[in-house]
Amino acid sequence: MKTLSFITGRALQGLVVMFGVSAIVFFALFLTGDPAALMMPPEATREEIEAFRQAMGFNDPIWVQYGRFLASAVTGELGMSLRFQRPALDLLIERLPATALLAMTALVWSSLLGFLLGTIAAVRKNSAIDFAIRVISLLGQAIPVFWLALLLIIFFSLKMRWLPSSGIGSAWHLIMPSIALGAYYLSAITRLVRASLIEVLGENYIRTARAKGISSWRIIVHHALRNALIPVITVQGMYFASLLGGALVTEIIFAWPGIGRLAVEAIQNRDFPVVQAVVLFAAAVFVIVNFLVDLAYVWLNPRIRL
Amino acid sequence: MTRFWNVRDNADAIFATFLLIAVLALCVLVPLLWPIDPVRGTLTATFKPPLSVIGGELHPLGTDQLGRDLLSRLGLGTAISLSIVLAASVISVVLGTTLGMIAGYYRGWFDIIIMRAVDVQLAIPFILLILLIVAVIGPSMGNLVVVLGVTGWAVFARVARAKTLEIRELEYIDASRSIGLSNMVIIFRHVLPNIVGPITVLMTLDLPRLIILEASVGFLGLGVQPPTPTLGNLIGEGRSFILLANWLVLYPGLVIGALVIGCNLIGDWLVRRADSRNA
């Protein structure tokens, strides 16, 4: 029963978060005092701005506007793109598959490799290979996504001419963006798995398993990794935000037609309804991911099943 | 103290200090001493590779698309980026620590509101929010500092609160209360000194995030505007010319890497020291 109330509590918390995000996204446009002037092109006349203000309902009291914004957001209405004259949500949904493909590819290769490297480093703690793996993961966390992406382009596209430098279309197009996006994540996973596995390998039950003569790899896979997984899962939610930030610049550099590029172009074109839609959408995904992480945490760790 | 100076145990910290000193030297000495103007270009000397000598002037890192000296731009850009990041970090730390201590000390409704606000803050894709706000209020240095600073308070509030919750149960806090000290005096004179340590460590570990964030905003062309250089906009501008002049993106990236590695290693080292002292 307590598990249930933990889960409902987390779900409610997610709703509160979404409410807060909606407020910030809405009121951000009022920071200069005049959202109409902000959204219109600089060369617009006063009459045009006034007409736009009327059409958008910016003359109503701000709380009425926020109420309207919330009510329509809840029903999935996320405003109209000023540039494309289409619902922002439609634009977002069009771009979603490209981003999902890129993010998933990056997540899968970096998690698998991260687990492998982290395990090797933990098992061979303080060896030369451990040192090498630690240096790699330190570099992976220090190199900005956009810089790594440009280095990849310089080497693989311009020098070797092996891979296309931008666009979408074939599996070849996916290689560099997913490497650039996954590198940070790879380092994070490697470090986490290593630290967490080293701790677990020192526990008594591992020594017991060894004493019983169970083979080393079996101990690592069946006994240690499962428990080492818990801290790794817990921080997944936190890394999701940096994944999104990485996706923004990765998509810009590789001209990848995803949500990140949609957002940056919308900001550059002052297409604020689209920006609001993307932020709200990203926050919703973030909240859902964190909720799933909480569920996984309860499921993986019987000790906290209340 | 002998353990402190053991070179083998502290090799990472020594290496990190070396990196950070190198970057600091670059951003302090170059703007002060290097004679070539970072903004004035020579259109007859565009895209000269590193170590070119043009008209008797040496360009150790080459020149860019307008014939400007990359070393002087990199020095100034590093100084500007670093100032933005450090100022923003101070805002985050002061804001977060104060709110966190007050929440942890008083508990009650203020605590609930602050902790929910932390959740909201951590749930927003920072970079999008920052881009949105900077696009609305304009990309000046001051605006960037405020936006980066105000959006970074949450982790500090969380840690300050957790530490304050521990400390408020200690006897000396009871004693302070019983001799009639006001709550504010207790918070700032008796709680604060005990959380400065963990907050400093957290600040060191949070700096890389800010450095990369500021650079990303600059790279996307939404930060401080050219011709004023920053680490991010140098790479953003150089990106168009990677076929002709890859040094334009190479060197600024190395500086970012050195900064981030330096901060990460120092942060890890501080954590390790704190752990071994507690153990």
Interface residues (C-beta under 8 A of the other chain):
Chain A: Q13 V16 V17 G20 V21 I24 V25 A28 L29 L31 T32 L38 L138 L139 Q141 A142 I143 P144 V145 F146 W147 L150 L151 I153 I154 L158 M238 A241 L244 G245 L248 V249 I252 I253 A263 V264 I267 Q268 R270 F272 V275 Q276 V278 V279 A282 A283 F286 V287 N290
Chain B: R116 A117 D119 V120 L122 A123 I124 P125 F126 I127 L128 L129 L131 L132 I133 A135 V136 I137 P208 I212 L213 A215 S216 F219 L220 G221 L222 I235 G236 R239 I242 L243 N246 V249 L250 P252 G253 I256 G257 V260 I261 N264 L265
